[in-house]
Amino acid sequence: MDHLITGFQNVLTPSTLFWVTVGVTLGYVLGALPGLGKATGIAVAIPMTFYLSPVAAIAMLIGIAKGSAAGSAVSAILLNTPGEPSSAPTALDGYPLARQGKAQKALKMGLFASVIGDFLSTIVLIVLAAPLAHYALLIGPVELCAILLFSLTFIGGLAGRSMLKGLIAAAFGVFFATIGIETETFIPRLTFGMMELDDGISLVPMAIGMLAVAEMVIQAGNAHAIDREATEIGDGTSPDDRRVTRDEWRRCLPVIARGTLIGSIVGILPGLGASVGSFLSYGATQRASKTPEKFGTGMIEGIAAAESADNAVVPSSFVPLFALGIPGSVIAAILIAALTLHGLTPGPMMFVEQPQLVADLYAAMLCASAILLAVGYAGQRIFAQIIRVPVRLIIPVVLLLCCIGAYMETNSLFSIYLMLAFAVLGFFARKLEFSFVTFLIGFVIGPNLELTFRQSLQILNHDPLRLLGHPIALVFGLLTIATVAMINRSNSRLARRQAARAETTATTEHSHI
């Protein structure tokens, strides 16, 4: 506690607060632009930290990560184009709310849920970093393979109306993740002689193509209807359409608490990522709701669930980094380079050799949460005006930003070609009601799933009975089977309910005739 108090004294200086604010603001703007997310922002900003103090430098980079996680909800809500894949669940209910004239309400709930999830997860990092590091060591390849398989199955079942289509999309995502040089034999797989594919398909152009470009194509086809709808609806006339009401707070606070818990747990476990956390939270909230069929039509609880978990993953993913020196996410992996650049070695010895520096970083992260609230709230009205801009003007700007984001990933036109190819795939996936988000999740965790599966086969020596020595893996294996059964039963029940409702409606219309 003494170290933390001293940490606030060291951080609450004009210079350090300025760089934290710069990081949060830059991250918020980058998060709102499709494709230019926190990973790109941190990677590009590392050279800017050469001449900063270690605390100011690392705090600025963490500020970019925090701001970007919250800012990605802006484009998801206003344009139905998530700034990052992890904000895709936010768009499911945020965009319908924006089209109903409640853009400011959706943006505010997204911001509040982001800040609360981020702040509480930072507290989790401060309180539980060292104790949880011991348990994180218990997660070996066998356990991680079971966890990844459970996550893929759970998300595949929840991301669409059909569990079969969700799992097919996830399987295709894993398939595309196998493209590139195989890690054990160094043999190229499905590269067709193209050197650009030796390192595999990059996530950024794929995600931009399937999420942003495909959405712009669909919106271009409905441009007149969307413009007419925006003109007719605009901002709601009621003050309640521009603020979060007391009743909505009462409904959303338990959702935010559950989302923060899920996001914190997902962040601590290496390899899962923010997308897994946001979808797990959204799915859990949908299943716990008394009206699950209304999700996707403008339920504010959906925004609260997705954003709280998405932002809770960022601080908690630093637990294995600070305690073990193991990056729990892409952001943590990039931060290793920044920490090393400033003479710091992440791992258990940080707490022994430099406890004050760790406390300074904790204090800076808490300050970044408060700054995030101020920056996001100040820009609410500005961002909400995007809804008034005609679609014919938005589409070219978004497509330009998409091309820039895809190109920046590799500095190659090949990334733009990939983006366009996956835009076509994303377009047909939407038309055929396949979950493009589940596809992306399968692609993200595919390499880890393949690697841990291969390692598990070697550890178990191809003997299933040896799983008895891995109780955590057994638990997640049983959870996977139970999830498939429960989601299948739930989908069947929902299909029967919809069929009965349709039959009742048809009977009523026939009686009126």
URVENLIN-V484931 format. One record per residue. RES is the residue in one letter. PSI is psi in whole degrees, 0 to 359 (none if undefined). BURIAL is # if it has 24 or more other ideal C-beta (glycine too) atoms within 12 Angstrom, else .. Layout:
res={RES;RES}
psi={PSI;PSI}
burial={BURIAL;BURIAL}
This chain:
res={M;D;H;L;I;T;G;F;Q;N;V;L;T;P;S;T;L;F;W;V;T;V;G;V;T;L;G;Y;V;L;G;A;L;P;G;L;G;K;A;T;G;I;A;V;A;I;P;M;T;F;Y;L;S;P;V;A;A;I;A;M;L;I;G;I;A;K;G;S;A;A;G;S;A;V;S;A;I;L;L;N;T;P;G;E;P;S;S;A;P;T;A;L;D;G;Y;P;L;A;R;Q;G;K;A;Q;K;A;L;K;M;G;L;F;A;S;V;I;G;D;F;L;S;T;I;V;L;I;V;L;A;A;P;L;A;H;Y;A;L;L;I;G;P;V;E;L;C;A;I;L;L;F;S;L;T;F;I;G;G;L;A;G;R;S;M;L;K;G;L;I;A;A;A;F;G;V;F;F;A;T;I;G;I;E;T;E;T;F;I;P;R;L;T;F;G;M;M;E;L;D;D;G;I;S;L;V;P;M;A;I;G;M;L;A;V;A;E;M;V;I;Q;A;G;N;A;H;A;I;D;R;E;A;T;E;I;G;D;G;T;S;P;D;D;R;R;V;T;R;D;E;W;R;R;C;L;P;V;I;A;R;G;T;L;I;G;S;I;V;G;I;L;P;G;L;G;A;S;V;G;S;F;L;S;Y;G;A;T;Q;R;A;S;K;T;P;E;K;F;G;T;G;M;I;E;G;I;A;A;A;E;S;A;D;N;A;V;V;P;S;S;F;V;P;L;F;A;L;G;I;P;G;S;V;I;A;A;I;L;I;A;A;L;T;L;H;G;L;T;P;G;P;M;M;F;V;E;Q;P;Q;L;V;A;D;L;Y;A;A;M;L;C;A;S;A;I;L;L;A;V;G;Y;A;G;Q;R;I;F;A;Q;I;I;R;V;P;V;R;L;I;I;P;V;V;L;L;L;C;C;I;G;A;Y;M;E;T;N;S;L;F;S;I;Y;L;M;L;A;F;A;V;L;G;F;F;A;R;K;L;E;F;S;F;V;T;F;L;I;G;F;V;I;G;P;N;L;E;L;T;F;R;Q;S;L;Q;I;L;N;H;D;P;L;R;L;L;G;H;P;I;A;L;V;F;G;L;L;T;I;A;T;V;A;M;I;N;R;S;N;S;R;L;A;R;R;Q;A;A;R;A;E;T;T;A;T;T;E;H;S;H;I}
psi={320;320;321;319;315;326;318;323;323;328;324;59;151;319;309;317;325;313;328;317;319;315;314;314;314;317;320;317;315;321;327;342;122;127;334;69;195;325;313;317;315;317;318;329;345;316;336;345;4;318;15;161;157;317;312;320;307;322;321;316;319;325;321;317;316;315;321;321;322;321;334;342;337;306;331;319;316;328;358;29;92;135;331;155;329;344;5;318;330;321;333;323;335;317;315;323;319;320;342;5;17;39;316;323;314;318;320;317;321;318;312;316;321;313;316;313;319;315;313;324;327;322;319;317;316;316;322;6;304;312;319;341;325;317;331;333;340;347;97;187;320;314;318;323;317;321;316;320;319;315;316;317;316;313;321;326;335;341;349;178;331;123;324;314;323;316;325;316;318;319;320;325;316;322;312;335;343;351;136;187;127;137;333;318;349;33;130;138;123;32;342;35;5;119;332;339;0;323;8;179;131;140;322;305;327;311;318;316;311;326;304;305;317;320;321;323;315;317;327;323;336;25;314;317;320;318;319;321;317;322;321;324;301;212;143;149;335;139;331;341;348;6;163;118;167;321;322;323;318;322;329;335;314;326;317;319;316;319;321;318;314;314;322;317;316;320;323;326;116;141;348;304;169;326;318;315;314;321;323;317;315;316;319;321;320;319;328;344;150;344;67;335;344;347;134;359;2;37;121;336;329;320;314;319;312;314;323;317;318;314;338;336;325;303;319;337;348;353;305;333;309;320;327;348;15;121;127;357;174;320;316;323;319;323;335;318;319;318;316;322;327;19;22;141;108;141;182;329;344;320;336;313;327;57;328;323;319;317;323;318;320;314;319;323;321;320;323;326;316;319;324;318;316;314;314;318;323;330;5;308;323;312;326;339;346;331;338;346;132;146;326;339;328;317;311;322;314;319;321;314;325;316;319;315;318;319;321;336;319;356;40;142;341;326;324;322;318;315;315;321;315;341;319;315;317;323;311;329;319;316;325;4;35;143;104;333;319;324;313;320;318;322;321;313;357;309;316;322;316;314;312;329;317;316;322;319;321;318;319;351;38;23;107;332;337;349;338;339;4;76;325;317;321;318;313;331;316;323;324;314;316;323;315;315;316;315;321;317;319;317;322;319;319;322;319;321;317;322;319;320;319;321;320;317;316;320;318;315;322;321;325;323;none}
burial={.;.;.;#;.;.;#;#;.;#;#;.;.;.;.;#;#;.;#;#;#;#;#;#;#;#;#;#;#;#;#;#;#;#;#;#;#;#;#;#;#;#;#;.;#;#;.;.;#;.;.;#;#;#;#;#;#;#;#;#;#;#;#;#;#;#;#;#;#;#;#;#;#;#;#;#;#;#;#;#;#;#;#;#;#;#;#;#;#;#;#;#;#;#;#;#;#;#;#;#;#;#;#;#;#;#;#;#;#;#;#;#;#;#;#;#;#;#;#;#;#;#;.;#;#;#;.;#;#;.;.;#;#;.;.;#;.;.;#;.;#;#;#;#;#;#;#;#;#;#;#;#;#;#;#;#;#;#;#;#;#;#;#;.;#;#;#;#;#;#;#;#;#;#;.;#;#;#;#;#;.;.;.;.;.;.;.;.;#;.;.;.;.;.;.;#;#;.;.;#;#;#;#;#;#;#;#;#;#;#;#;#;#;#;#;#;#;#;#;#;.;.;.;.;.;#;#;.;.;#;.;.;.;#;#;.;.;.;.;.;#;#;#;#;.;.;.;#;.;.;#;#;#;.;#;#;#;#;#;#;#;#;#;#;#;#;#;#;#;#;#;#;#;#;#;#;#;#;#;#;#;#;#;#;#;#;#;.;#;.;.;#;.;.;#;#;.;#;#;#;#;#;#;#;#;#;#;#;#;#;#;#;#;#;#;#;#;#;#;#;#;#;#;#;#;#;#;#;#;#;#;#;#;#;#;#;#;#;#;.;.;#;.;#;.;#;#;#;.;#;#;.;.;#;.;#;#;#;#;#;#;#;#;#;#;#;#;#;#;#;#;#;#;.;#;#;#;.;#;#;.;.;#;#;.;#;#;#;#;.;#;.;.;#;#;.;.;#;#;.;#;#;#;#;#;#;#;#;#;#;.;.;.;.;#;#;#;#;#;#;#;#;#;.;#;#;#;.;#;#;.;.;.;#;#;#;#;#;#;#;#;#;#;#;#;#;#;#;#;#;.;#;#;.;.;#;.;.;.;#;.;.;.;.;.;.;#;.;.;#;.;#;#;.;.;#;#;.;.;#;.;.;#;#;.;.;#;.;.;.;#;.;.;.;.;.;.;.;.;.;.;.;.;.;.;.;.;.;.;.;.;.;.}
